[in-house]
């Protein structure tokens, strides 16, 4: 199971944001809750950043695996050869 990116039940914290005044006034006039929108946007940005970091880790791991295969050969192929040799000896 995937771990959550943040604790949704954590206490709210008052922060200061700098927003375009006209945008804020028009959004507020239409009943848009800026705090909810900001929280959702931050959650989405956090998820995107974490996905980028995971993708970078996978790319590094894949590069290391490919370097190993280039130098030593495929571990899967080595295992198949080993098991085939055992089967032939039996």
C-alpha positions, 0 to 999 in steps of 0.5 A: 500500500502506498504511503500518503504524501501528507497527513490530511488530519494534521492541524491547519496552519495559518500562512501568508500568501501573496495573490493577485488582488483582482483574482482573489476578489473575483474568486471570493465573490464567486464563493471559491474558498482560496484555502481549499484551492491552495491546499488542493494545488499544493497537494497536486504539486507535491504529488507531481514532485514526488513522482518526478523524484521517483522517476529519477530514482528509477532511471538511476537504478536502471542505468546501474542495472544496465551497466552491470549487465554490460559488464557481467551479463544478464543475471536472468540469463546466468540463472537460466544457464545455471538451472539448465546445467543442474537439470543436465547433471541430474 
